[in-house]
Amino acid sequence: MFILLGRPLALDVPFTDAGGIQRPANWLRLASPEERLAAGITEEPDPIPYDERFYWGRREDGSLIPKDHEQLVQLWQDQTRQTANTLLTPTDWQIIRESDNGRPTASGIKEEREAIRQAAGEKNQAIAATTTTDELAQYITGQLYPVWPPNQPPVPASGTTIASDISSADAGID
């Protein structure tokens, strides 16, 4: 990262150096280290990145400043419920149709929906079991949290096709 007068300089943006000379956008890329130093520009290592979902930033010593664990637990449990709801929404109409007039739901839909609900429950239990922001961040960014049961296309109910189910439902026949 390039620093001029205590402030970072963006690459490919024109600027005015410490001596009042206007420099074009490509100057930082083309200038030698000696030319940059003569213009009052120093170079520092880029700051170590951190996940802003879980941390406020870094202290002077470089350690992370964690956000409130309890608030994050609630936030991620709500997010997990919302994801499960989003995954369930495409098949809601079949469950409603079955409840309204007894027309059977396509094979495997109820099992898929139950697998989604079970996965959400397991994820929320794992989130609640964390005791620190670091633990929560490790779980959320790990391999287990983002995996949900596969959202496979439904198998048609006996003797029907999905297209006829949709069109008859849309036409108000059922």
VMD Tcl script that builds the backbone (N, CA, C; Angstrom):
set m [mol new atoms 522]
animate dup $m
set s [atomselect $m all]
$s set {name element resname resid chain x y z} {
  {N N MET 1 A 0.855 -1.157 0.000}
  {CA C MET 1 A 0.000 0.000 0.000}
  {C C MET 1 A 0.910 1.231 0.000}
  {N N PHE 2 A 0.582 2.184 -0.850}
  {CA C PHE 2 A 1.355 3.421 -0.939}
  {C C PHE 2 A 0.732 4.472 -0.023}
  {N N ILE 3 A 1.587 5.210 0.688}
  {CA C ILE 3 A 1.142 6.218 1.654}
  {C C ILE 3 A 1.735 7.577 1.268}
  {N N LEU 4 A 0.878 8.599 1.242}
  {CA C LEU 4 A 1.312 9.967 0.982}
  {C C LEU 4 A 0.698 10.853 2.063}
  {N N LEU 5 A 1.552 11.531 2.810}
  {CA C LEU 5 A 1.116 12.429 3.889}
  {C C LEU 5 A 0.193 11.706 4.879}
  {N N GLY 6 A 0.535 10.451 5.176}
  {CA C GLY 6 A -0.221 9.682 6.157}
  {C C GLY 6 A -1.505 9.066 5.652}
  {N N ARG 7 A -1.790 9.204 4.370}
  {CA C ARG 7 A -3.032 8.674 3.808}
  {C C ARG 7 A -2.711 7.693 2.683}
  {N N PRO 8 A -3.500 6.631 2.559}
  {CA C PRO 8 A -3.236 5.666 1.479}
  {C C PRO 8 A -3.575 6.261 0.116}
  {N N LEU 9 A -2.807 5.848 -0.872}
  {CA C LEU 9 A -3.047 6.260 -2.260}
  {C C LEU 9 A -3.613 5.075 -3.023}
  {N N ALA 10 A -4.637 5.321 -3.806}
  {CA C ALA 10 A -5.212 4.270 -4.641}
  {C C ALA 10 A -4.446 4.194 -5.948}
  {N N LEU 11 A -4.241 2.978 -6.418}
  {CA C LEU 11 A -3.611 2.801 -7.722}
  {C C LEU 11 A -4.553 3.289 -8.819}
  {N N ASP 12 A -3.982 3.737 -9.905}
  {CA C ASP 12 A -4.728 4.154 -11.097}
  {C C ASP 12 A -5.697 5.310 -10.848}
  {N N VAL 13 A -5.321 6.178 -9.918}
  {CA C VAL 13 A -6.096 7.392 -9.647}
  {C C VAL 13 A -5.106 8.563 -9.643}
  {N N PRO 14 A -5.375 9.624 -10.390}
  {CA C PRO 14 A -4.450 10.765 -10.369}
  {C C PRO 14 A -4.409 11.397 -8.970}
  {N N PHE 15 A -3.284 12.034 -8.640}
  {CA C PHE 15 A -3.132 12.643 -7.319}
  {C C PHE 15 A -2.115 13.764 -7.402}
  {N N THR 16 A -2.046 14.542 -6.327}
  {CA C THR 16 A -1.037 15.600 -6.209}
  {C C THR 16 A -0.072 15.178 -5.118}
  {N N ASP 17 A 1.247 15.164 -5.418}
  {CA C ASP 17 A 2.228 14.678 -4.441}
  {C C ASP 17 A 2.542 15.753 -3.397}
  {N N ALA 18 A 3.457 15.427 -2.476}
  {CA C ALA 18 A 3.800 16.336 -1.369}
  {C C ALA 18 A 4.385 17.647 -1.860}
  {N N GLY 19 A 4.993 17.643 -3.061}
  {CA C GLY 19 A 5.580 18.862 -3.620}
  {C C GLY 19 A 4.602 19.677 -4.445}
  {N N GLY 20 A 3.339 19.251 -4.519}
  {CA C GLY 20 A 2.330 19.977 -5.278}
  {C C GLY 20 A 2.283 19.608 -6.750}
  {N N ILE 21 A 2.992 18.586 -7.149}
  {CA C ILE 21 A 3.004 18.167 -8.554}
  {C C ILE 21 A 1.858 17.196 -8.792}
  {N N GLN 22 A 1.090 17.490 -9.834}
  {CA C GLN 22 A -0.016 16.600 -10.189}
  {C C GLN 22 A 0.539 15.412 -10.964}
  {N N ARG 23 A 0.163 14.214 -10.511}
  {CA C ARG 23 A 0.642 12.983 -11.125}
  {C C ARG 23 A -0.512 12.273 -11.819}
  {N N PRO 24 A -0.276 11.678 -12.994}
  {CA C PRO 24 A -1.343 10.964 -13.709}
  {C C PRO 24 A -1.678 9.635 -13.017}
  {N N ALA 25 A -2.774 9.039 -13.442}
  {CA C ALA 25 A -3.290 7.825 -12.816}
  {C C ALA 25 A -2.298 6.661 -12.858}
  {N N ASN 26 A -1.504 6.556 -13.903}
  {CA C ASN 26 A -0.597 5.418 -14.023}
  {C C ASN 26 A 0.781 5.676 -13.399}
  {N N TRP 27 A 0.994 6.819 -12.795}
  {CA C TRP 27 A 2.316 7.182 -12.287}
  {C C TRP 27 A 2.822 6.218 -11.214}
  {N N LEU 28 A 1.982 5.831 -10.266}
  {CA C LEU 28 A 2.425 4.928 -9.196}
  {C C LEU 28 A 2.926 3.595 -9.757}
  {N N ARG 29 A 2.279 3.112 -10.795}
  {CA C ARG 29 A 2.687 1.831 -11.392}
  {C C ARG 29 A 4.007 1.958 -12.161}
  {N N LEU 30 A 4.229 3.102 -12.780}
  {CA C LEU 30 A 5.398 3.276 -13.633}
  {C C LEU 30 A 6.629 3.820 -12.903}
  {N N ALA 31 A 6.418 4.490 -11.782}
  {CA C ALA 31 A 7.537 5.130 -11.073}
  {C C ALA 31 A 8.395 4.098 -10.353}
  {N N SER 32 A 9.661 4.378 -10.263}
  {CA C SER 32 A 10.578 3.515 -9.516}
  {C C SER 32 A 10.413 3.798 -8.020}
  {N N PRO 33 A 10.892 2.910 -7.166}
  {CA C PRO 33 A 10.814 3.170 -5.720}
  {C C PRO 33 A 11.507 4.491 -5.337}
  {N N GLU 34 A 12.604 4.825 -6.020}
  {CA C GLU 34 A 13.324 6.070 -5.723}
  {C C GLU 34 A 12.482 7.291 -6.110}
  {N N GLU 35 A 11.781 7.212 -7.258}
  {CA C GLU 35 A 10.921 8.333 -7.695}
  {C C GLU 35 A 9.743 8.518 -6.739}
  {N N ARG 36 A 9.188 7.413 -6.299}
  {CA C ARG 36 A 8.077 7.521 -5.337}
  {C C ARG 36 A 8.555 8.139 -4.024}
  {N N LEU 37 A 9.694 7.712 -3.537}
  {CA C LEU 37 A 10.242 8.252 -2.291}
  {C C LEU 37 A 10.538 9.746 -2.434}
  {N N ALA 38 A 11.069 10.159 -3.584}
  {CA C ALA 38 A 11.358 11.580 -3.834}
  {C C ALA 38 A 10.072 12.408 -3.852}
  {N N ALA 39 A 8.945 11.780 -4.229}
  {CA C ALA 39 A 7.658 12.486 -4.256}
  {C C ALA 39 A 6.963 12.450 -2.894}
  {N N GLY 40 A 7.628 11.850 -1.883}
  {CA C GLY 40 A 7.057 11.806 -0.539}
  {C C GLY 40 A 6.154 10.596 -0.301}
  {N N ILE 41 A 6.272 9.597 -1.158}
  {CA C ILE 41 A 5.408 8.421 -1.065}
  {C C ILE 41 A 6.195 7.267 -0.449}
  {N N THR 42 A 5.630 6.673 0.577}
  {CA C THR 42 A 6.234 5.500 1.202}
  {C C THR 42 A 5.357 4.283 0.918}
  {N N GLU 43 A 5.931 3.116 1.152}
  {CA C GLU 43 A 5.177 1.889 0.911}
  {C C GLU 43 A 5.132 1.084 2.204}
  {N N GLU 44 A 3.931 0.594 2.543}
  {CA C GLU 44 A 3.709 -0.238 3.724}
  {C C GLU 44 A 2.999 -1.508 3.278}
  {N N PRO 45 A 3.134 -2.579 4.047}
  {CA C PRO 45 A 2.384 -3.784 3.697}
  {C C PRO 45 A 0.875 -3.540 3.835}
  {N N ASP 46 A 0.106 -4.205 3.007}
  {CA C ASP 46 A -1.348 -4.088 3.105}
  {C C ASP 46 A -1.813 -4.614 4.452}
  {N N PRO 47 A -2.885 -4.036 5.016}
  {CA C PRO 47 A -3.398 -4.545 6.287}
  {C C PRO 47 A -3.907 -5.979 6.118}
  {N N ILE 48 A -3.791 -6.741 7.179}
  {CA C ILE 48 A -4.251 -8.122 7.152}
  {C C ILE 48 A -5.783 -8.102 7.122}
  {N N PRO 49 A -6.389 -8.779 6.149}
  {CA C PRO 49 A -7.856 -8.753 6.067}
  {C C PRO 49 A -8.509 -9.517 7.220}
  {N N TYR 50 A -9.762 -9.190 7.486}
  {CA C TYR 50 A -10.547 -9.872 8.507}
  {C C TYR 50 A -11.989 -9.947 8.012}
  {N N ASP 51 A -12.758 -10.824 8.593}
  {CA C ASP 51 A -14.150 -11.019 8.195}
  {C C ASP 51 A -15.033 -10.029 8.951}
  {N N GLU 52 A -15.544 -9.043 8.235}
  {CA C GLU 52 A -16.334 -7.977 8.850}
  {C C GLU 52 A -17.673 -8.461 9.396}
  {N N ARG 53 A -18.082 -9.670 9.038}
  {CA C ARG 53 A -19.321 -10.221 9.592}
  {C C ARG 53 A -19.155 -10.564 11.070}
  {N N PHE 54 A -17.917 -10.797 11.508}
  {CA C PHE 54 A -17.668 -11.265 12.866}
  {C C PHE 54 A -16.785 -10.349 13.703}
  {N N TYR 55 A -16.057 -9.438 13.050}
  {CA C TYR 55 A -15.086 -8.613 13.770}
  {C C TYR 55 A -15.235 -7.146 13.377}
  {N N TRP 56 A -14.934 -6.277 14.352}
  {CA C TRP 56 A -14.996 -4.834 14.112}
  {C C TRP 56 A -13.738 -4.326 13.434}
  {N N GLY 57 A -12.639 -4.988 13.640}
  {CA C GLY 57 A -11.369 -4.546 13.075}
  {C C GLY 57 A -10.235 -5.175 13.851}
  {N N ARG 58 A -9.088 -4.498 13.839}
  {CA C ARG 58 A -7.900 -4.990 14.536}
  {C C ARG 58 A -7.424 -3.945 15.539}
  {N N ARG 59 A -6.883 -4.437 16.653}
  {CA C ARG 59 A -6.257 -3.572 17.653}
  {C C ARG 59 A -4.858 -3.194 17.161}
  {N N GLU 60 A -4.205 -2.325 17.896}
  {CA C GLU 60 A -2.839 -1.907 17.563}
  {C C GLU 60 A -1.898 -3.107 17.462}
  {N N ASP 61 A -2.109 -4.106 18.324}
  {CA C ASP 61 A -1.231 -5.282 18.323}
  {C C ASP 61 A -1.593 -6.279 17.222}
  {N N GLY 62 A -2.637 -5.990 16.434}
  {CA C GLY 62 A -3.031 -6.857 15.325}
  {C C GLY 62 A -4.101 -7.872 15.668}
  {N N SER 63 A -4.457 -7.988 16.945}
  {CA C SER 63 A -5.498 -8.950 17.322}
  {C C SER 63 A -6.866 -8.429 16.893}
  {N N LEU 64 A -7.775 -9.355 16.635}
  {CA C LEU 64 A -9.107 -9.000 16.152}
  {C C LEU 64 A -10.004 -8.490 17.276}
  {N N ILE 65 A -10.899 -7.579 16.935}
  {CA C ILE 65 A -11.888 -7.068 17.876}
  {C C ILE 65 A -13.208 -7.747 17.524}
  {N N PRO 66 A -13.637 -8.750 18.326}
  {CA C PRO 66 A -14.844 -9.507 17.978}
  {C C PRO 66 A -16.125 -8.713 18.233}
  {N N LYS 67 A -17.123 -8.971 17.401}
  {CA C LYS 67 A -18.459 -8.427 17.641}
  {C C LYS 67 A -19.116 -9.242 18.746}
  {N N ASP 68 A -20.228 -8.753 19.288}
  {CA C ASP 68 A -20.927 -9.412 20.386}
  {C C ASP 68 A -21.411 -10.799 19.955}
  {N N HIS 69 A -20.970 -11.813 20.685}
  {CA C HIS 69 A -21.282 -13.199 20.331}
  {C C HIS 69 A -22.782 -13.478 20.360}
  {N N GLU 70 A -23.464 -13.058 21.394}
  {CA C GLU 70 A -24.902 -13.349 21.522}
  {C C GLU 70 A -25.714 -12.722 20.384}
  {N N GLN 71 A -25.369 -11.513 20.011}
  {CA C GLN 71 A -26.063 -10.876 18.888}
  {C C GLN 71 A -25.786 -11.614 17.585}
  {N N LEU 72 A -24.558 -12.073 17.403}
  {CA C LEU 72 A -24.220 -12.822 16.194}
  {C C LEU 72 A -24.938 -14.161 16.149}
  {N N VAL 73 A -25.074 -14.822 17.302}
  {CA C VAL 73 A -25.803 -16.093 17.355}
  {C C VAL 73 A -27.232 -15.867 16.874}
  {N N GLN 74 A -27.885 -14.846 17.400}
  {CA C GLN 74 A -29.262 -14.552 16.987}
  {C C GLN 74 A -29.340 -14.227 15.499}
  {N N LEU 75 A -28.406 -13.427 15.017}
  {CA C LEU 75 A -28.369 -13.046 13.612}
  {C C LEU 75 A -28.219 -14.267 12.713}
  {N N TRP 76 A -27.282 -15.164 13.029}
  {CA C TRP 76 A -27.037 -16.329 12.184}
  {C C TRP 76 A -28.145 -17.371 12.301}
  {N N GLN 77 A -28.781 -17.472 13.461}
  {CA C GLN 77 A -29.936 -18.367 13.560}
  {C C GLN 77 A -31.091 -17.838 12.719}
  {N N ASP 78 A -31.312 -16.544 12.746}
  {CA C ASP 78 A -32.354 -15.948 11.901}
  {C C ASP 78 A -32.028 -16.160 10.418}
  {N N GLN 79 A -30.768 -15.983 10.050}
  {CA C GLN 79 A -30.345 -16.187 8.663}
  {C C GLN 79 A -30.560 -17.640 8.242}
  {N N THR 80 A -30.281 -18.570 9.131}
  {CA C THR 80 A -30.469 -19.994 8.839}
  {C C THR 80 A -31.945 -20.300 8.622}
  {N N ARG 81 A -32.803 -19.745 9.464}
  {CA C ARG 81 A -34.250 -19.943 9.283}
  {C C ARG 81 A -34.719 -19.355 7.949}
  {N N GLN 82 A -34.202 -18.195 7.600}
  {CA C GLN 82 A -34.577 -17.558 6.329}
  {C C GLN 82 A -34.122 -18.400 5.136}
  {N N THR 83 A -32.926 -18.967 5.221}
  {CA C THR 83 A -32.441 -19.831 4.140}
  {C C THR 83 A -33.329 -21.059 4.005}
  {N N ALA 84 A -33.684 -21.676 5.128}
  {CA C ALA 84 A -34.575 -22.838 5.083}
  {C C ALA 84 A -35.915 -22.452 4.473}
  {N N ASN 85 A -36.455 -21.313 4.850}
  {CA C ASN 85 A -37.724 -20.842 4.294}
  {C C ASN 85 A -37.617 -20.648 2.784}
  {N N THR 86 A -36.515 -20.096 2.338}
  {CA C THR 86 A -36.296 -19.883 0.906}
  {C C THR 86 A -36.236 -21.216 0.160}
  {N N LEU 87 A -35.630 -22.219 0.774}
  {CA C LEU 87 A -35.547 -23.533 0.141}
  {C C LEU 87 A -36.893 -24.260 0.140}
  {N N LEU 88 A -37.741 -23.972 1.114}
  {CA C LEU 88 A -39.057 -24.617 1.201}
  {C C LEU 88 A -40.104 -23.953 0.303}
  {N N THR 89 A -39.969 -22.693 0.054}
  {CA C THR 89 A -40.968 -21.914 -0.685}
  {C C THR 89 A -41.371 -22.504 -2.040}
  {N N PRO 90 A -40.450 -22.999 -2.862}
  {CA C PRO 90 A -40.868 -23.496 -4.181}
  {C C PRO 90 A -41.851 -24.671 -4.141}
  {N N THR 91 A -41.912 -25.400 -3.043}
  {CA C THR 91 A -42.833 -26.552 -2.968}
  {C C THR 91 A -44.030 -26.285 -2.064}
  {N N ASP 92 A -44.146 -25.095 -1.511}
  {CA C ASP 92 A -45.285 -24.772 -0.640}
  {C C ASP 92 A -46.621 -25.009 -1.338}
  {N N TRP 93 A -46.709 -24.663 -2.613}
  {CA C TRP 93 A -47.974 -24.778 -3.328}
  {C C TRP 93 A -48.473 -26.221 -3.350}
  {N N GLN 94 A -47.563 -27.179 -3.404}
  {CA C GLN 94 A -47.988 -28.578 -3.439}
  {C C GLN 94 A -48.577 -29.007 -2.100}
  {N N ILE 95 A -47.980 -28.547 -1.022}
  {CA C ILE 95 A -48.481 -28.879 0.311}
  {C C ILE 95 A -49.841 -28.230 0.528}
  {N N ILE 96 A -50.001 -27.001 0.088}
  {CA C ILE 96 A -51.290 -26.297 0.219}
  {C C ILE 96 A -52.354 -26.984 -0.616}
  {N N ARG 97 A -52.002 -27.367 -1.841}
  {CA C ARG 97 A -52.963 -28.051 -2.711}
  {C C ARG 97 A -53.426 -29.356 -2.072}
  {N N GLU 98 A -52.506 -30.110 -1.490}
  {CA C GLU 98 A -52.875 -31.373 -0.846}
  {C C GLU 98 A -53.791 -31.116 0.348}
  {N N SER 99 A -53.523 -30.084 1.098}
  {CA C SER 99 A -54.344 -29.743 2.259}
  {C C SER 99 A -55.729 -29.268 1.824}
  {N N ASP 100 A -55.775 -28.490 0.735}
  {CA C ASP 100 A -57.053 -27.944 0.269}
  {C C ASP 100 A -57.974 -29.004 -0.320}
  {N N ASN 101 A -57.451 -29.867 -1.196}
  {CA C ASN 101 A -58.350 -30.778 -1.899}
  {C C ASN 101 A -57.870 -32.226 -1.931}
  {N N GLY 102 A -56.842 -32.550 -1.183}
  {CA C GLY 102 A -56.404 -33.935 -1.085}
  {C C GLY 102 A -55.587 -34.450 -2.252}
  {N N ARG 103 A -55.265 -33.606 -3.208}
  {CA C ARG 103 A -54.450 -34.053 -4.335}
  {C C ARG 103 A -53.038 -34.336 -3.840}
  {N N PRO 104 A -52.486 -35.517 -4.120}
  {CA C PRO 104 A -51.216 -35.907 -3.511}
  {C C PRO 104 A -50.038 -35.029 -3.955}
  {N N THR 105 A -49.148 -34.834 -3.011}
  {CA C THR 105 A -47.907 -34.107 -3.277}
  {C C THR 105 A -46.970 -35.023 -4.054}
  {N N ALA 106 A -46.190 -34.460 -4.952}
  {CA C ALA 106 A -45.242 -35.241 -5.752}
  {C C ALA 106 A -44.321 -36.040 -4.837}
  {N N SER 107 A -43.932 -37.201 -5.307}
  {CA C SER 107 A -43.093 -38.118 -4.537}
  {C C SER 107 A -41.781 -37.453 -4.126}
  {N N GLY 108 A -41.414 -37.622 -2.882}
  {CA C GLY 108 A -40.139 -37.121 -2.380}
  {C C GLY 108 A -40.162 -35.702 -1.862}
  {N N ILE 109 A -41.210 -34.959 -2.139}
  {CA C ILE 109 A -41.270 -33.556 -1.712}
  {C C ILE 109 A -41.294 -33.453 -0.192}
  {N N LYS 110 A -42.146 -34.233 0.446}
  {CA C LYS 110 A -42.238 -34.136 1.909}
  {C C LYS 110 A -40.932 -34.541 2.568}
  {N N GLU 111 A -40.264 -35.561 2.021}
  {CA C GLU 111 A -38.981 -35.986 2.579}
  {C C GLU 111 A -37.925 -34.889 2.402}
  {N N GLU 112 A -37.922 -34.263 1.226}
  {CA C GLU 112 A -36.971 -33.176 0.974}
  {C C GLU 112 A -37.226 -32.009 1.915}
  {N N ARG 113 A -38.476 -31.669 2.109}
  {CA C ARG 113 A -38.831 -30.566 3.009}
  {C C ARG 113 A -38.415 -30.883 4.447}
  {N N GLU 114 A -38.630 -32.125 4.858}
  {CA C GLU 114 A -38.238 -32.518 6.216}
  {C C GLU 114 A -36.718 -32.478 6.365}
  {N N ALA 115 A -35.989 -32.877 5.328}
  {CA C ALA 115 A -34.520 -32.830 5.370}
  {C C ALA 115 A -34.034 -31.384 5.510}
  {N N ILE 116 A -34.693 -30.459 4.843}
  {CA C ILE 116 A -34.330 -29.036 4.949}
  {C C ILE 116 A -34.589 -28.535 6.365}
  {N N ARG 117 A -35.769 -28.883 6.916}
  {CA C ARG 117 A -36.084 -28.450 8.282}
  {C C ARG 117 A -35.110 -29.050 9.293}
  {N N GLN 118 A -34.772 -30.320 9.107}
  {CA C GLN 118 A -33.834 -30.975 10.008}
  {C C GLN 118 A -32.448 -30.335 9.912}
  {N N ALA 119 A -31.999 -30.035 8.697}
  {CA C ALA 119 A -30.699 -29.381 8.513}
  {C C ALA 119 A -30.685 -28.015 9.197}
  {N N ALA 120 A -31.767 -27.266 9.069}
  {CA C ALA 120 A -31.846 -25.955 9.715}
  {C C ALA 120 A -31.765 -26.104 11.232}
  {N N GLY 121 A -32.469 -27.087 11.776}
  {CA C GLY 121 A -32.417 -27.319 13.216}
  {C C GLY 121 A -31.021 -27.685 13.688}
  {N N GLU 122 A -30.345 -28.540 12.942}
  {CA C GLU 122 A -28.980 -28.936 13.302}
  {C C GLU 122 A -28.022 -27.750 13.221}
  {N N LYS 123 A -28.181 -26.936 12.197}
  {CA C LYS 123 A -27.321 -25.766 12.043}
  {C C LYS 123 A -27.553 -24.785 13.200}
  {N N ASN 124 A -28.809 -24.567 13.559}
  {CA C ASN 124 A -29.100 -23.647 14.660}
  {C C ASN 124 A -28.595 -24.186 15.995}
  {N N GLN 125 A -28.644 -25.500 16.187}
  {CA C GLN 125 A -28.076 -26.080 17.406}
  {C C GLN 125 A -26.569 -25.873 17.445}
  {N N ALA 126 A -25.910 -26.085 16.324}
  {CA C ALA 126 A -24.459 -25.894 16.266}
  {C C ALA 126 A -24.091 -24.433 16.515}
  {N N ILE 127 A -24.881 -23.517 15.977}
  {CA C ILE 127 A -24.644 -22.087 16.202}
  {C C ILE 127 A -24.799 -21.765 17.686}
  {N N ALA 128 A -25.874 -22.272 18.300}
  {CA C ALA 128 A -26.127 -22.008 19.719}
  {C C ALA 128 A -25.056 -22.626 20.613}
  {N N ALA 129 A -24.429 -23.697 20.160}
  {CA C ALA 129 A -23.411 -24.385 20.962}
  {C C ALA 129 A -22.081 -23.638 20.995}
  {N N THR 130 A -21.896 -22.658 20.106}
  {CA C THR 130 A -20.638 -21.908 20.121}
  {C C THR 130 A -20.606 -21.012 21.349}
  {N N THR 131 A -19.406 -20.795 21.868}
  {CA C THR 131 A -19.278 -19.967 23.070}
  {C C THR 131 A -18.520 -18.672 22.824}
  {N N THR 132 A -17.869 -18.577 21.672}
  {CA C THR 132 A -17.119 -17.363 21.349}
  {C C THR 132 A -17.389 -16.961 19.905}
  {N N THR 133 A -17.076 -15.740 19.597}
  {CA C THR 133 A -17.213 -15.256 18.217}
  {C C THR 133 A -16.274 -16.023 17.295}
  {N N ASP 134 A -15.081 -16.351 17.771}
  {CA C ASP 134 A -14.145 -17.120 16.948}
  {C C ASP 134 A -14.720 -18.492 16.585}
  {N N GLU 135 A -15.320 -19.174 17.552}
  {CA C GLU 135 A -15.942 -20.480 17.280}
  {C C GLU 135 A -17.061 -20.344 16.257}
  {N N LEU 136 A -17.891 -19.329 16.439}
  {CA C LEU 136 A -19.003 -19.102 15.518}
  {C C LEU 136 A -18.481 -18.824 14.111}
  {N N ALA 137 A -17.480 -17.987 14.001}
  {CA C ALA 137 A -16.903 -17.669 12.692}
  {C C ALA 137 A -16.335 -18.923 12.033}
  {N N GLN 138 A -15.673 -19.776 12.805}
  {CA C GLN 138 A -15.124 -21.010 12.250}
  {C C GLN 138 A -16.231 -21.919 11.734}
  {N N TYR 139 A -17.341 -22.014 12.469}
  {CA C TYR 139 A -18.445 -22.873 12.022}
  {C C TYR 139 A -19.099 -22.316 10.755}
  {N N ILE 140 A -19.420 -21.034 10.761}
  {CA C ILE 140 A -20.117 -20.422 9.631}
  {C C ILE 140 A -19.265 -20.459 8.370}
  {N N THR 141 A -17.972 -20.235 8.490}
  {CA C THR 141 A -17.097 -20.213 7.318}
  {C C THR 141 A -16.515 -21.590 6.997}
  {N N GLY 142 A -16.840 -22.579 7.806}
  {CA C GLY 142 A -16.341 -23.934 7.579}
  {C C GLY 142 A -17.105 -24.656 6.479}
  {N N GLN 143 A -16.893 -25.957 6.389}
  {CA C GLN 143 A -17.483 -26.755 5.319}
  {C C GLN 143 A -18.900 -27.217 5.622}
  {N N LEU 144 A -19.316 -27.251 6.878}
  {CA C LEU 144 A -20.629 -27.806 7.218}
  {C C LEU 144 A -21.783 -26.819 7.051}
  {N N TYR 145 A -21.591 -25.593 7.459}
  {CA C TYR 145 A -22.723 -24.652 7.460}
  {C C TYR 145 A -23.336 -24.409 6.082}
  {N N PRO 146 A -22.555 -24.166 5.034}
  {CA C PRO 146 A -23.197 -23.815 3.757}
  {C C PRO 146 A -23.844 -24.986 3.023}
  {N N VAL 147 A -23.713 -26.212 3.525}
  {CA C VAL 147 A -24.254 -27.375 2.827}
  {C C VAL 147 A -25.685 -27.641 3.287}
  {N N TRP 148 A -26.594 -27.664 2.313}
  {CA C TRP 148 A -28.006 -27.955 2.571}
  {C C TRP 148 A -28.400 -29.183 1.755}
  {N N PRO 149 A -29.489 -29.862 2.144}
  {CA C PRO 149 A -29.933 -31.014 1.350}
  {C C PRO 149 A -30.157 -30.587 -0.101}
  {N N PRO 150 A -29.876 -31.492 -1.034}
  {CA C PRO 150 A -30.032 -31.131 -2.457}
  {C C PRO 150 A -31.481 -30.802 -2.788}
  {N N ASN 151 A -31.638 -29.794 -3.602}
  {CA C ASN 151 A -32.967 -29.362 -4.034}
  {C C ASN 151 A -33.233 -29.990 -5.395}
  {N N GLN 152 A -33.615 -31.273 -5.390}
  {CA C GLN 152 A -33.839 -32.005 -6.627}
  {C C GLN 152 A -35.232 -31.728 -7.157}
  {N N PRO 153 A -35.393 -31.790 -8.482}
  {CA C PRO 153 A -36.731 -31.577 -9.038}
  {C C PRO 153 A -37.667 -32.679 -8.565}
  {N N PRO 154 A -38.902 -32.339 -8.262}
  {CA C PRO 154 A -39.842 -33.335 -7.749}
  {C C PRO 154 A -40.191 -34.380 -8.802}
  {N N VAL 155 A -40.471 -35.581 -8.325}
  {CA C VAL 155 A -40.932 -36.657 -9.188}
  {C C VAL 155 A -42.447 -36.535 -9.276}
  {N N PRO 156 A -43.024 -36.611 -10.483}
  {CA C PRO 156 A -44.472 -36.443 -10.616}
  {C C PRO 156 A -45.252 -37.481 -9.806}
  {N N ALA 157 A -46.398 -37.066 -9.290}
  {CA C ALA 157 A -47.297 -37.990 -8.591}
  {C C ALA 157 A -47.822 -39.001 -9.604}
  {N N SER 158 A -48.322 -40.106 -9.140}
  {CA C SER 158 A -48.732 -41.195 -10.026}
  {C C SER 158 A -49.668 -40.725 -11.121}
  {N N GLY 159 A -49.246 -40.979 -12.364}
  {CA C GLY 159 A -50.076 -40.676 -13.520}
  {C C GLY 159 A -50.171 -39.217 -13.900}
  {N N THR 160 A -49.434 -38.329 -13.249}
  {CA C THR 160 A -49.512 -36.903 -13.602}
  {C C THR 160 A -48.138 -36.424 -14.000}
  {N N THR 161 A -48.103 -35.259 -14.557}
  {CA C THR 161 A -46.830 -34.614 -14.861}
  {C C THR 161 A -46.776 -33.306 -14.107}
  {N N ILE 162 A -45.599 -32.844 -13.885}
  {CA C ILE 162 A -45.442 -31.575 -13.181}
  {C C ILE 162 A -46.106 -30.454 -13.973}
  {N N ALA 163 A -45.967 -30.460 -15.288}
  {CA C ALA 163 A -46.545 -29.400 -16.102}
  {C C ALA 163 A -48.068 -29.387 -15.957}
  {N N SER 164 A -48.694 -30.570 -15.950}
  {CA C SER 164 A -50.153 -30.573 -15.814}
  {C C SER 164 A -50.567 -30.185 -14.412}
  {N N ASP 165 A -49.751 -30.529 -13.417}
  {CA C ASP 165 A -50.054 -30.114 -12.043}
  {C C ASP 165 A -50.034 -28.603 -11.926}
  {N N ILE 166 A -49.030 -27.982 -12.530}
  {CA C ILE 166 A -48.911 -26.533 -12.443}
  {C C ILE 166 A -50.010 -25.860 -13.216}
  {N N SER 167 A -50.265 -26.318 -14.467}
  {CA C SER 167 A -51.254 -25.646 -15.269}
  {C C SER 167 A -52.651 -25.817 -14.695}
  {N N SER 168 A -52.980 -26.984 -14.165}
  {CA C SER 168 A -54.319 -27.160 -13.594}
  {C C SER 168 A -54.466 -26.378 -12.309}
  {N N ALA 169 A -53.395 -26.281 -11.537}
  {CA C ALA 169 A -53.451 -25.497 -10.314}
  {C C ALA 169 A -53.603 -24.021 -10.651}
  {N N ASP 170 A -52.863 -23.563 -11.681}
  {CA C ASP 170 A -52.957 -22.167 -12.066}
  {C C ASP 170 A -54.321 -21.827 -12.641}
  {N N ALA 171 A -54.946 -22.790 -13.294}
  {CA C ALA 171 A -56.248 -22.538 -13.927}
  {C C ALA 171 A -57.381 -22.588 -12.924}
  {N N GLY 172 A -57.089 -22.985 -11.692}
  {CA C GLY 172 A -58.128 -23.034 -10.687}
  {C C GLY 172 A -58.994 -24.272 -10.798}
  {N N ILE 173 A -58.512 -25.326 -11.470}
  {CA C ILE 173 A -59.298 -26.538 -11.667}
  {C C ILE 173 A -59.398 -27.319 -10.369}
  {N N ASP 174 A -58.329 -27.405 -9.610}
  {CA C ASP 174 A -58.316 -28.230 -8.396}
  {C C ASP 174 A -59.100 -27.599 -7.278}
}
mol reanalyze $m
mol bondsrecalc $m
mol representation Tube
mol addrep $m
